[in-house]
Amino acid sequence: MLKGNAIIGQSGGPTSVINASLAGIVTKAKEFDGIKNIFGMRYGIEGFMAENIIDLGSESSETIAGLKMRPSSALGSCRHKLQDEDLPKILDLLKKYDIRYVFLIGGNDTMDTIHRIETYAAENNYELAGIGVPKTVDNDLFGTDHTPGFPSAARYIALSVLQAGILAKDMQKVDQFVIFQCIGRKAGWLPAAATLAKKEASDAPHILCLPERVFEKEKFLAEVKRCYNDFGFVSVVCGEGLEYADGTAVSASQVKDKFNNVEFGAMGGTSVAVALHRMISGNLGFRGEFQITESLPMCASDRAVLLDIEEAFAAGKGAVELAEKGKTGLMVTLNRRPGKKYEFFTGSIGLKEVAIKAKPMPDEFISRDGFSVTDAFMDYARPLIGPMPEYAKLNYKKFN
């Protein structure tokens, strides 16, 4: 058994349940004899390299338990792209603080970070257990049925589109369409989640624009016109990473981040929602509005799904359990038990199989025309988000 200190970091954008994973790690680490002190990286690996380290072990059990419902990333985050020249400094700090256990909570770029640190330590004969804990609302990590944070964000999107759709239906004489933009560069899991509250064909959303499918302007406009003729208004949900056949971003964004990913936020130029709005207005003459939530689904703890909190906490505990068994170079996974009733259990996958990759929605989850999802997606996603509200509907019987 390795004996030494542990350190925990959070990276990238938050989720509504990322701190539940932090609570899970700390809770289990306090029970593990191999860990003496529990440290936290303030602002991720960037903060660690600046020796911005806090004593998580000194926090009360009440505070740690309270993290389960805390929005954002309690330790603070960063988007530092690890460079080869960073590795010697990181190793020196691991030695200085006698850190033998590193737990990083994050997405595929974070898994690459911990994989490289763990590999470099091994190459330099420094015994270290490096375990990753999955986190992303995008649900695009390999090897896991879904990621902690996705169910809560999916519920946020489903509720928002449901409620905005009711508004759009009632306001159709003013605005003929509404566009809701979701985060997620290459994966359409969140835009697809907008359908989870849909009961009838007339319910929002009517059209999905998923990053897994090439965007075709004329085909899209024809579908908008068809939905308007059928329902009197049009609800569109789009992924931020939508592209034309030649790879050009529909948003016309050109700015890239440190990981060479196109920025779709404030720095990234015109958003997809604005581009589609102009397209519909300019070609069909409709008046409409758009909604861009950006980071809101990532930190809305008031809409967090209890199952999601439970799974995120279990993933945190699972990371320490792997370390207790002498494992390293792994990411915790969430797995689904076969059967009609949804049940999960934790497992693991090698970090090298997860790092830097993205998991798009499978073809069997996307409808043939590309504008909706299949029953297979509904069966996959509905158990994760809990029951959806049902709102009263008037009969609109005319008075004679």
C-alpha positions in Angstrom: 0.0 0.0 0.0 1.2 3.5 -0.9 1.3 5.9 2.0 1.3 9.6 1.6 -0.9 12.6 0.9 -3.7 12.9 -1.6 -4.7 15.9 -3.7 -7.9 16.6 -5.6 -8.6 19.0 -8.5 -11.5 20.1 -10.6 -11.0 21.2 -14.2 -13.1 22.6 -17.1 -16.7 23.7 -16.9 -18.6 22.6 -13.8 -21.7 20.5 -13.5 -24.5 20.8 -11.0 -23.1 17.7 -9.2 -19.3 18.1 -9.6 -19.0 18.9 -5.9 -20.8 15.7 -5.0 -17.9 13.8 -6.6 -15.5 16.0 -4.5 -17.5 15.1 -1.4 -17.3 11.4 -2.3 -13.5 11.5 -2.7 -13.0 13.4 0.6 -15.4 11.2 2.5 -13.8 7.9 1.4 -10.2 9.3 1.6 -10.7 10.0 5.3 -11.4 6.3 5.8 -8.3 5.1 3.9 -5.2 4.4 6.0 -2.9 5.0 3.1 -3.8 8.7 2.9 -2.5 11.0 5.6 -3.6 14.5 4.5 -6.2 15.5 1.9 -5.3 18.5 -0.2 -7.2 20.5 -2.8 -5.9 22.2 -5.9 -7.2 25.8 -5.9 -8.0 26.5 -9.6 -7.0 23.1 -10.9 -3.6 22.0 -12.2 -2.7 25.7 -12.9 -3.2 26.5 -9.2 -1.2 23.4 -8.1 1.8 24.6 -10.1 1.5 27.9 -8.3 1.3 26.0 -5.0 -2.2 27.3 -4.3 -3.1 24.3 -2.2 -5.7 24.0 0.5 -6.3 21.6 3.4 -9.5 19.8 2.6 -9.0 17.4 5.4 -9.5 20.2 7.9 -13.1 20.8 6.7 -15.9 19.6 8.8 -18.0 16.6 7.9 -21.0 19.0 7.6 -19.3 21.2 5.1 -18.2 18.2 3.0 -21.7 16.8 3.1 -23.1 20.2 2.1 -20.9 20.2 -1.1 -23.4 17.8 -2.6 -25.8 20.7 -3.3 -23.3 23.4 -3.9 -23.3 24.9 -7.5 -20.2 25.5 -9.6 -16.8 24.1 -8.8 -16.0 24.5 -5.1 -12.2 24.2 -5.6 -12.2 26.5 -8.6 -11.3 25.5 -12.1 -9.0 26.2 -15.0 -8.5 25.3 -18.7 -4.7 25.0 -18.6 -3.4 22.8 -21.4 -0.6 20.8 -19.9 2.8 21.3 -21.6 5.7 18.9 -21.5 7.7 21.5 -19.7 5.1 21.5 -16.9 5.7 17.9 -16.0 9.1 18.3 -14.1 7.7 21.0 -12.0 4.6 19.0 -11.2 6.7 16.0 -10.2 8.9 18.2 -7.9 5.7 19.5 -6.2 4.3 16.0 -5.8 7.6 15.0 -4.1 7.7 18.2 -2.0 4.2 17.6 -0.5 4.6 13.8 -0.4 1.6 13.4 -2.7 1.0 9.8 -3.7 -2.6 10.0 -4.7 -4.0 12.4 -7.4 -7.7 12.6 -8.1 -8.8 14.9 -10.9 -12.5 15.5 -11.7 -13.2 16.5 -15.3 -13.8 15.7 -18.9 -11.6 14.2 -21.6 -8.9 17.0 -21.5 -8.7 16.5 -17.7 -8.3 12.7 -18.2 -5.4 13.5 -20.6 -3.8 15.7 -17.9 -3.9 13.1 -15.2 -2.8 10.3 -17.6 0.3 12.3 -18.6 1.1 13.1 -15.0 0.7 9.5 -13.9 2.8 8.3 -16.9 5.6 10.8 -16.3 5.8 9.9 -12.6 6.1 6.2 -13.5 8.8 7.0 -16.0 10.7 8.8 -13.3 10.2 6.0 -10.7 7.9 8.0 -8.5 5.1 5.8 -7.1 1.8 7.5 -7.7 -1.8 6.5 -8.0 -3.6 8.7 -10.5 -7.4 8.3 -10.9 -9.9 10.3 -12.9 -13.5 11.0 -12.0 -15.8 11.8 -15.0 -17.5 15.1 -15.2 -19.3 16.8 -18.2 -22.8 17.9 -19.0 -21.9 17.0 -22.7 -22.0 13.3 -21.9 -19.2 12.7 -24.4 -16.7 10.6 -22.4 -15.9 7.1 -23.7 -16.3 4.0 -21.5 -19.1 5.2 -19.3 -22.8 4.7 -19.8 -23.2 8.4 -19.0 -21.3 11.1 -17.1 -22.2 12.6 -13.7 -23.7 16.0 -14.5 -25.5 15.0 -17.7 -28.8 13.9 -16.1 -29.2 17.3 -14.3 -28.3 19.3 -17.4 -30.6 17.1 -19.5 -33.4 17.8 -17.1 -32.6 21.5 -17.2 -32.8 21.6 -21.0 -35.9 19.4 -21.1 -37.8 21.7 -18.7 -36.5 24.9 -20.3 -37.6 23.8 -23.8 -40.9 22.5 -22.5 -41.7 25.8 -20.8 -40.4 28.0 -23.6 -42.4 25.9 -26.1 -45.6 26.6 -24.2 -44.7 30.3 -24.2 -43.9 30.1 -28.0 -47.2 28.4 -28.7 -49.2 31.0 -26.9 -47.3 33.8 -28.4 -47.3 32.5 -32.0 -49.2 35.6 -33.3 -46.2 37.7 -32.1 -43.2 35.3 -32.7 -43.5 32.5 -35.2 -40.4 30.6 -34.0 -38.0 30.2 -31.1 -34.4 28.8 -31.1 -32.8 27.3 -28.0 -29.0 26.8 -28.2 -27.3 24.1 -26.2 -23.6 23.7 -25.2 -21.7 20.8 -26.5 -19.1 21.0 -29.3 -19.2 17.7 -31.2 -21.9 15.7 -29.3 -25.7 16.3 -29.4 -26.7 14.6 -26.1 -28.0 17.8 -24.6 -29.9 19.1 -27.6 -31.4 15.6 -27.8 -32.4 15.8 -24.2 -34.8 18.6 -25.1 -37.2 16.0 -26.4 -37.6 14.1 -23.0 -40.6 16.1 -21.9 -42.3 15.9 -25.3 -45.7 14.1 -25.3 -47.3 15.1 -28.6 -46.0 16.1 -32.1 -47.0 19.7 -31.5 -45.0 19.9 -28.3 -41.6 21.6 -28.4 -39.1 20.9 -29.8 -40.1 20.4 -33.4 -36.6 20.4 -34.9 -33.2 19.3 -33.5 -30.0 20.4 -35.2 -27.4 17.9 -33.9 -23.6 18.2 -34.4 -23.6 14.6 -35.5 -25.3 15.6 -38.6 -24.1 17.9 -41.4 -26.2 21.1 -41.5 -28.0 21.6 -44.8 -29.6 25.0 -45.1 -32.3 24.3 -47.6 -33.4 21.1 -45.9 -33.5 22.9 -42.6 -35.6 25.8 -44.0 -38.0 23.3 -45.6 -38.5 21.6 -42.3 -39.1 24.9 -40.5 -41.8 25.8 -43.1 -43.4 22.4 -42.7 -43.6 22.7 -38.9 -45.0 26.2 -39.1 -47.7 25.0 -41.4 -48.5 22.0 -39.1 -48.3 23.7 -35.7 -48.5 27.5 -36.2 -45.1 28.0 -34.6 -41.7 26.4 -34.7 -39.4 25.3 -31.8 -35.8 24.6 -32.8 -33.1 23.3 -30.5 -29.5 23.4 -31.8 -26.1 22.3 -30.7 -23.4 25.0 -30.6 -21.0 23.0 -32.7 -23.2 22.7 -35.8 -21.2 22.5 -39.0 -21.7 22.6 -42.8 -20.4 19.8 -45.0 -17.1 21.5 -45.6 -16.5 21.8 -41.8 -17.3 25.5 -41.5 -19.1 26.3 -38.3 -22.6 27.5 -38.8 -21.9 30.1 -36.1 -19.0 31.4 -38.2 -16.8 31.2 -35.0 -13.1 31.3 -35.6 -11.6 31.8 -32.2 -10.1 28.7 -30.6 -9.2 27.9 -27.0 -5.9 26.4 -25.6 -7.1 22.9 -26.5 -7.7 24.0 -30.2 -11.4 23.8 -29.7 -13.6 26.4 -31.4 -15.0 28.9 -28.8 -18.8 29.2 -29.1 -19.2 31.7 -26.2 -18.8 35.4 -26.0 -15.4 35.3 -27.6 -16.4 33.1 -30.5 -18.3 35.5 -32.7 -21.8 34.9 -34.0 -23.6 32.0 -32.2 -25.5 29.2 -33.9 -28.8 30.5 -32.5 -28.2 34.0 -34.0 -27.1 32.5 -37.4 -30.2 30.3 -37.6 -32.4 33.2 -36.5 -31.1 35.3 -39.3 -31.5 32.4 -41.7 -35.2 31.9 -40.9 -36.1 35.6 -40.7 -34.2 36.4 -43.9 -35.6 33.5 -46.0 -39.1 33.0 -44.6 -39.9 36.4 -43.2 -40.8 35.0 -39.8 -40.3 37.0 -36.5 -38.8 35.0 -33.7 -36.5 34.9 -30.7 -33.5 32.9 -29.4 -32.3 31.6 -26.1 -28.7 30.9 -25.2 -28.2 29.5 -21.7 -24.4 28.9 -22.0 -23.2 27.9 -18.5 -26.6 27.9 -16.7 -27.3 24.1 -17.2 -23.8 23.5 -15.7 -24.5 25.1 -12.4 -28.2 24.9 -11.7 -28.2 23.1 -8.4 -31.9 23.8 -7.9 -32.6 21.5 -10.8 -30.1 18.8 -9.9 -31.4 15.3 -10.2 -31.1 13.3 -6.9 -29.9 10.2 -8.9 -27.2 12.4 -10.5 -26.0 13.5 -7.0 -26.0 10.0 -5.8 -24.0 8.8 -8.8 -21.5 11.6 -8.7 -20.9 10.9 -5.0 -20.5 7.2 -5.8 -18.0 8.0 -8.6 -15.9 10.0 -6.1 -15.9 7.2 -3.6 -15.2 4.7 -6.4 -12.0 6.6 -7.3 -10.6 6.1 -3.8 -11.7 2.5 -3.7 -9.6 1.9 -6.9 -6.6 3.6 -5.3 -7.1 1.4 -2.2 -6.7 -1.7 -4.4 -3.4 -0.4 -5.8 -4.9 0.7 -9.1 -3.7 3.7 -11.2 -4.2 5.1 -14.7 -7.9 4.6 -14.6 -11.1 6.7 -14.8 -14.2 5.7 -12.8 -17.2 4.7 -15.0 -20.9 4.5 -14.4 -22.4 1.3 -15.7 -26.1 0.3 -16.2 -27.4 -3.1 -14.9 -29.5 -5.0 -17.4 -33.3 -5.0 -16.7 -36.3 -2.8 -16.8 -35.6 -1.0 -13.6 -32.7 1.4 -13.8 -29.7 0.5 -11.5 -26.1 1.6 -11.8 -22.8 0.4 -10.5 -19.3 1.9 -10.8 -16.4 0.4 -12.8 -13.3 1.7 -14.5 -11.6 2.2 -17.8 -8.0 3.1 -18.8 -7.3 6.8 -18.9 -5.5 6.4 -22.3 -8.8 5.1 -23.8 -10.7 8.3 -22.7 -8.2 11.1 -23.0 -8.9 13.8 -25.7 -11.6 11.7 -27.4 -15.3 12.6 -27.7 -18.3 10.2 -27.8 -21.0 11.3 -30.2 -24.5 10.1 -30.1 -24.8 6.7 -31.8 -26.8 6.5 -35.1 -29.5 4.4 -33.5 -30.4 7.3 -31.2 -31.0 9.8 -34.1 -34.0 9.7 -36.4 -33.5 9.0 -40.1 -34.2 12.6 -41.2 -31.7 13.9 -38.5 -34.2 16.3 -37.0 -35.2 14.2 -34.0 -34.4 11.2 -31.8 -35.5 7.6 -31.7 -37.3 5.6 -29.0 -33.9 4.0 -28.2 -32.7 7.4 -27.0 -35.8 7.9 -25.0 -35.3 4.5 -23.3 -31.7 5.4 -22.6 -32.2 8.9 -21.2 -35.6 9.1 -19.5 -34.6 7.0 -16.4 -31.8 9.5 -15.8 -33.8 12.7 -15.4 -36.8 11.7 -13.3 -40.5 12.5 -14.0 -41.4 15.6 -16.0 -44.3 17.9 -15.0 -47.5 17.9 -17.0 -49.2 21.3 -17.5 -53.0 21.9 -17.9 -54.2 22.3 -21.4 -57.3 24.3 -22.4 -59.7 22.6 -24.8 -60.2 25.9 -26.7 -63.8 25.1 -27.4 -65.4 28.0 -29.2 -68.5 29.6 -27.7 -71.5 29.3 -29.9 
